[in-house]
């Protein structure tokens, strides 16, 4: 079986959750018998021209088309797949809801984006999405295609040795004591204001490991906080090795307002970190308050949770141990098996909603 696993704009998305999810799909498929190609086009324009001159097409040959983004390249692949009876998988990493509060103007664009996504995803033979929550969101548009939830998974092996980075990264960013941290792109949707105001009200060191934009695409909120951070908050920007973040931090704080799953939460759990997250619907299907995380709804609850974890290192350790077991349920082996199962069902016509 030959599968196109396509991410347009891949070089611009290597620092994003979509890029990570796509990398993990490919890593998961590498453990299977599936042959993966990552571009629908021949290797060069010369190859494409030669193929056309010889009566061929500009697309490579593959049995399944699996697209991870929603732009013109993916639209072209979708149209080619439909014209040539190639089963089409569209992976929903983007929804109207999680696009809001990301970039300047994203709130205004989100309603129109919802209409576009309804049309785009409805072309699929199956839409994959990271959670039951996201499936419900897509059904509300409504998307007219079978929708199958499938965890993005977590690449546990890629985090091996994170502990070895602790001293280096804590010294580099001047972190001391119980360090509260986040990982990923800096967006207001991910709870930036809550993160910073909690820092203002506590004495802990806070660090956000991940890139941020201060240019024309940045929201006013992001520009305000990264240019005027509280005294105990560090915005690191892009770091060379994500293991440094998980080595340096002690409590993973993620007061996000909307997620389709949240890969970095699973990464923190895989590293045995105590996790404090916002009590939003998507996390209900994955995590249990008091067992593998603490869930909070208000800033006061977040503050009390952090203070409790600082006073009770045994609780911190127990939550981390249980979190590692939760992360193991999202291994890439399981993701690979589910992807292959889906592809096989598409090819033999047995896929059910």
C-alpha positions as CSV (number, residue, x, y, z in Angstrom):
1,X,0.0,0.0,0.0
2,X,1.4,3.4,-1.0
3,X,0.1,6.4,0.9
4,X,0.5,10.1,0.3
5,X,0.9,11.8,3.7
6,X,0.9,15.4,2.6
7,X,1.5,18.6,4.6
8,X,1.7,21.7,2.4
9,X,3.8,24.6,3.8
10,X,5.7,22.0,5.7
11,X,8.8,24.2,6.2
12,X,6.7,27.0,7.7
13,X,4.8,24.6,10.0
14,X,7.8,22.7,11.5
15,X,7.3,24.6,14.8
16,X,3.6,24.0,15.0
17,X,1.3,21.4,16.4
18,X,0.2,20.5,12.9
19,X,3.8,19.9,11.9
20,X,4.4,17.7,15.0
21,X,1.2,15.7,14.4
22,X,2.2,15.0,10.8
23,X,5.7,14.0,11.8
24,X,4.2,11.6,14.3
25,X,1.9,10.1,11.7
26,X,4.9,9.4,9.5
27,X,6.9,8.0,12.4
28,X,3.9,5.7,13.3
29,X,3.6,4.5,9.7
30,X,7.3,3.8,9.6
31,X,6.6,0.9,12.0
32,X,4.1,-0.6,9.5
33,X,4.3,-2.1,5.9
34,X,2.9,1.1,4.4
35,X,5.0,3.0,1.9
36,X,4.8,6.7,2.5
37,X,5.4,9.5,0.1
38,X,5.2,13.1,1.4
39,X,4.7,15.1,-1.7
40,X,2.0,14.6,-4.4
41,X,4.3,16.2,-7.1
42,X,7.2,14.7,-8.9
43,X,10.6,15.6,-7.5
44,X,11.2,18.6,-9.8
45,X,9.4,20.7,-12.4
46,X,11.5,19.0,-15.1
47,X,10.2,15.6,-13.9
48,X,6.7,16.9,-14.0
49,X,7.1,18.3,-17.5
50,X,8.6,15.0,-18.7
51,X,5.6,13.1,-17.3
52,X,3.2,15.3,-19.1
53,X,5.1,15.1,-22.3
54,X,4.9,11.3,-22.1
55,X,1.2,11.3,-21.5
56,X,1.3,11.0,-17.7
57,X,0.0,13.4,-15.0
58,X,1.6,15.8,-12.7
59,X,0.7,13.8,-9.7
60,X,2.6,10.8,-8.3
61,X,1.0,7.4,-8.0
62,X,-0.4,6.4,-4.6
63,X,-3.3,4.3,-3.3
64,X,-4.5,6.7,-0.6
65,X,-4.3,10.5,-0.3
66,X,-4.0,11.8,3.2
67,X,-3.8,15.6,3.6
68,X,-3.0,17.4,6.9
69,X,-3.8,21.0,5.9
70,X,-6.6,23.0,4.2
71,X,-4.8,25.2,1.6
72,X,-4.6,25.2,-2.2
73,X,-2.2,22.3,-2.4
74,X,-4.5,20.1,-0.4
75,X,-7.5,21.2,-2.5
76,X,-5.6,20.2,-5.6
77,X,-4.8,16.8,-4.1
78,X,-8.5,16.4,-3.1
79,X,-9.7,17.2,-6.6
80,X,-7.2,14.8,-8.2
81,X,-8.2,12.0,-5.7
82,X,-11.9,12.5,-6.5
83,X,-11.4,12.5,-10.2
84,X,-9.3,9.3,-10.1
85,X,-11.2,7.3,-7.5
86,X,-8.4,7.5,-5.0
87,X,-9.6,7.3,-1.4
88,X,-9.2,10.6,0.3
89,X,-8.4,11.2,4.0
90,X,-8.6,14.7,5.3
91,X,-7.1,15.3,8.8
92,X,-8.8,18.0,10.8
93,X,-6.1,19.8,12.7
94,X,-7.9,23.1,12.1
95,X,-11.4,24.2,13.2
96,X,-13.1,27.5,13.3
97,X,-13.1,27.3,17.1
98,X,-9.4,26.7,17.7
99,X,-8.3,29.2,15.0
100,X,-9.9,32.1,17.1
101,X,-7.5,34.1,19.3
102,X,-4.4,32.9,17.5
103,X,-3.3,35.7,15.2
104,X,-4.3,39.3,14.5
105,X,-7.7,39.2,12.9
106,X,-8.3,35.5,13.5
107,X,-11.5,36.2,15.4
108,X,-13.0,38.1,12.5
109,X,-11.9,35.4,10.0
110,X,-13.1,32.4,12.0
111,X,-16.8,32.5,10.9
112,X,-15.8,32.5,7.2
113,X,-13.3,29.8,7.9
114,X,-16.0,27.6,9.3
115,X,-17.9,27.7,6.0
116,X,-14.8,26.9,4.1
117,X,-14.0,24.0,6.4
118,X,-17.5,22.6,6.0
119,X,-17.0,22.5,2.2
120,X,-13.4,21.3,2.3
121,X,-13.8,18.4,4.8
122,X,-17.0,17.3,3.2
123,X,-15.0,16.1,0.2
124,X,-13.3,13.4,2.2
125,X,-14.0,9.7,2.2
126,X,-13.2,9.9,5.9
127,X,-12.2,12.9,8.1
128,X,-9.7,12.0,10.9
129,X,-9.7,14.3,14.0
130,X,-7.8,14.1,17.3
131,X,-10.8,13.7,19.6
132,X,-14.5,13.0,20.1
133,X,-14.8,16.7,21.0
134,X,-13.5,17.7,17.6
135,X,-15.8,15.2,15.9
136,X,-18.7,17.0,17.6
137,X,-17.5,20.4,16.4
138,X,-17.2,19.2,12.8
139,X,-20.7,17.6,13.0
140,X,-22.1,20.9,14.1
141,X,-21.0,22.7,10.9
142,X,-22.1,20.1,9.6
143,X,-19.4,18.2,7.7
144,X,-20.9,15.7,5.3
145,X,-18.4,12.9,5.5
146,X,-17.6,10.0,8.0
147,X,-15.6,11.4,10.9
148,X,-13.3,9.2,12.9
149,X,-11.5,10.3,16.1
150,X,-7.9,9.2,16.3
151,X,-5.3,10.4,18.9
152,X,-2.4,12.4,17.5
153,X,-0.3,10.2,19.8
154,X,3.0,11.1,21.5
155,X,6.5,10.3,20.3
156,X,7.8,9.0,23.6
157,X,11.1,7.9,22.2
158,X,11.9,11.4,21.0
159,X,11.8,12.6,24.6
160,X,14.4,10.1,25.9
161,X,17.1,11.8,27.9
162,X,15.2,15.0,28.7
163,X,16.5,14.9,32.3
164,X,20.0,15.5,31.1
165,X,19.0,19.0,29.9
166,X,17.8,20.2,33.3
167,X,20.8,22.0,34.6
168,X,21.7,23.5,31.3
169,X,18.3,25.0,30.5
170,X,17.6,26.1,34.1
171,X,20.9,28.0,34.1
172,X,20.4,29.4,30.7
173,X,16.9,30.8,31.5
174,X,17.7,31.6,35.2
175,X,15.0,29.3,36.6
176,X,14.9,28.4,40.3
177,X,12.6,26.3,42.6
178,X,9.4,24.7,41.3
179,X,9.2,26.0,37.8
180,X,5.9,26.4,36.1
181,X,6.1,26.0,32.3
182,X,4.3,25.7,29.0
183,X,5.5,24.5,25.6
184,X,4.4,25.5,22.1
185,X,3.5,28.6,20.1
186,X,2.5,31.6,22.3
187,X,-1.2,32.4,21.6
188,X,-3.9,34.0,23.7
189,X,-6.1,30.9,22.9
190,X,-3.6,28.8,24.9
191,X,-4.2,30.8,28.0
192,X,-1.5,33.4,27.7
193,X,-3.1,36.0,29.9
194,X,-4.0,33.5,32.6
195,X,-0.4,32.2,32.5
196,X,1.0,35.7,33.0
197,X,-1.5,36.9,35.6
198,X,-0.9,33.8,37.6
199,X,2.8,34.6,37.6
200,X,2.0,38.1,38.9
201,X,0.1,36.6,41.8
202,X,2.7,34.0,42.8
203,X,6.4,33.7,43.5
204,X,7.2,30.8,41.2
205,X,9.3,31.1,38.1
206,X,7.3,30.7,34.9
207,X,8.7,29.8,31.5
208,X,7.0,29.5,28.2
209,X,9.2,27.5,25.8
210,X,8.1,28.2,22.2
211,X,8.1,30.7,19.4
212,X,6.1,33.9,19.3
213,X,5.3,36.5,16.7
214,X,5.7,40.2,17.4
215,X,5.3,41.2,13.7
216,X,2.1,42.3,11.9
217,X,0.4,38.9,12.3
218,X,0.8,38.9,16.1
219,X,-2.2,39.7,18.3
220,X,-2.1,42.7,20.5
221,X,-2.3,40.5,23.5
222,X,0.7,38.4,22.5
223,X,2.8,41.5,21.8
224,X,1.8,43.1,25.1
225,X,2.9,40.1,27.2
226,X,6.1,39.1,25.4
227,X,7.2,42.7,25.3
228,X,6.2,43.5,28.9
229,X,6.4,40.1,30.8
230,X,6.0,39.9,34.5
231,X,9.3,39.8,36.3
232,X,9.1,36.1,37.0
233,X,8.0,35.1,33.4
234,X,10.5,34.0,30.7
235,X,9.5,33.7,27.0
236,X,12.3,31.7,25.5
237,X,11.3,31.8,21.9
238,X,12.3,28.8,19.7
239,X,14.6,26.3,21.4
240,X,16.8,23.9,19.6
241,X,15.8,20.8,21.6
242,X,12.3,20.5,23.1
243,X,13.7,18.1,25.7
244,X,15.2,21.1,27.3
245,X,11.8,22.4,28.2
246,X,10.7,19.2,29.8
247,X,13.9,18.9,31.6
248,X,13.8,22.4,33.0
249,X,10.2,22.6,34.0
250,X,8.4,21.0,37.0
251,X,4.7,21.7,36.6
252,X,3.2,21.9,33.2
253,X,0.5,24.6,33.2
254,X,-1.9,24.7,30.2
255,X,-4.8,27.1,30.8
256,X,-5.9,26.8,27.1
257,X,-9.4,27.9,26.1
258,X,-9.8,25.5,23.2
259,X,-7.9,22.4,21.9
260,X,-8.5,19.5,19.6
261,X,-6.2,17.4,21.8
262,X,-3.0,19.1,22.8
263,X,0.2,17.2,21.9
264,X,2.4,19.1,24.4
265,X,0.2,17.9,27.3
266,X,0.9,14.3,26.3
267,X,4.6,15.1,26.0
268,X,4.7,16.6,29.5
269,X,2.9,13.5,30.8
270,X,5.3,11.2,29.0
271,X,8.1,12.9,30.9
272,X,6.3,12.3,34.2
273,X,5.5,15.9,34.9
274,X,2.6,17.1,37.1
275,X,0.0,18.7,34.7
276,X,-2.4,21.5,35.5
277,X,-5.0,22.1,32.7
278,X,-8.1,24.1,32.1
279,X,-11.3,22.0,32.6
280,X,-12.6,22.1,29.0
281,X,-14.6,19.4,27.2
282,X,-11.8,17.9,25.1
283,X,-9.8,17.0,28.2
284,X,-12.7,15.1,29.7
285,X,-12.2,12.2,27.3
286,X,-8.4,11.9,28.0
287,X,-7.5,12.9,31.5
288,X,-8.9,12.5,35.1
289,X,-8.7,15.2,37.7
290,X,-6.8,14.1,40.8
291,X,-5.4,11.0,39.0
292,X,-3.1,12.2,36.2
293,X,-3.7,15.9,36.3
294,X,-5.4,18.8,38.1
295,X,-8.2,20.5,36.3
296,X,-9.2,24.1,37.0
297,X,-11.8,26.5,35.8
298,X,-10.9,29.9,37.3
299,X,-7.7,31.8,38.0
300,X,-8.1,31.2,41.7
301,X,-8.3,27.5,41.2
302,X,-5.2,27.5,39.1
303,X,-3.3,29.5,41.8
304,X,-4.5,27.1,44.5
305,X,-3.4,24.1,42.4
306,X,0.1,25.5,41.9
307,X,0.4,26.3,45.6
308,X,-0.8,22.8,46.5
309,X,1.8,21.2,44.2
310,X,4.6,23.3,45.6
311,X,3.6,22.2,49.2
312,X,3.1,18.6,48.3
313,X,5.9,17.1,46.3
314,X,4.5,13.6,46.9
315,X,1.3,14.6,45.0
316,X,3.4,16.1,42.3
317,X,5.3,12.8,41.9
318,X,2.1,10.7,42.0
319,X,0.3,12.8,39.4
320,X,3.4,12.5,37.2
321,X,3.7,8.7,37.5
322,X,0.0,8.3,36.6
323,X,0.4,10.7,33.7
324,X,3.2,8.6,32.3
325,X,0.8,5.7,32.2
326,X,-1.8,7.8,30.4
327,X,0.7,9.0,27.8
328,X,1.6,5.3,27.1
329,X,-1.9,4.8,25.9
330,X,-1.2,7.2,23.1
331,X,1.9,5.5,21.8
332,X,2.8,5.8,18.1
333,X,2.5,2.1,17.7
334,X,-1.2,2.4,18.4
335,X,-1.5,5.4,16.1
336,X,0.1,3.4,13.3
337,X,-2.2,0.5,13.8
338,X,-5.3,2.7,13.6
339,X,-4.1,4.5,10.5
340,X,-3.4,1.2,8.7
341,X,-6.8,-0.1,9.8
342,X,-8.5,3.0,8.3
343,X,-6.6,2.8,5.0
344,X,-7.4,-0.9,4.6
345,X,-11.1,-0.2,5.3
346,X,-11.1,2.5,2.6
347,X,-9.5,0.3,0.1
348,X,-11.8,-2.6,0.7
349,X,-14.9,-0.5,1.1
350,X,-15.8,-1.5,4.6
351,X,-15.2,1.8,6.4
352,X,-18.1,2.7,8.7
353,X,-18.8,6.1,10.4
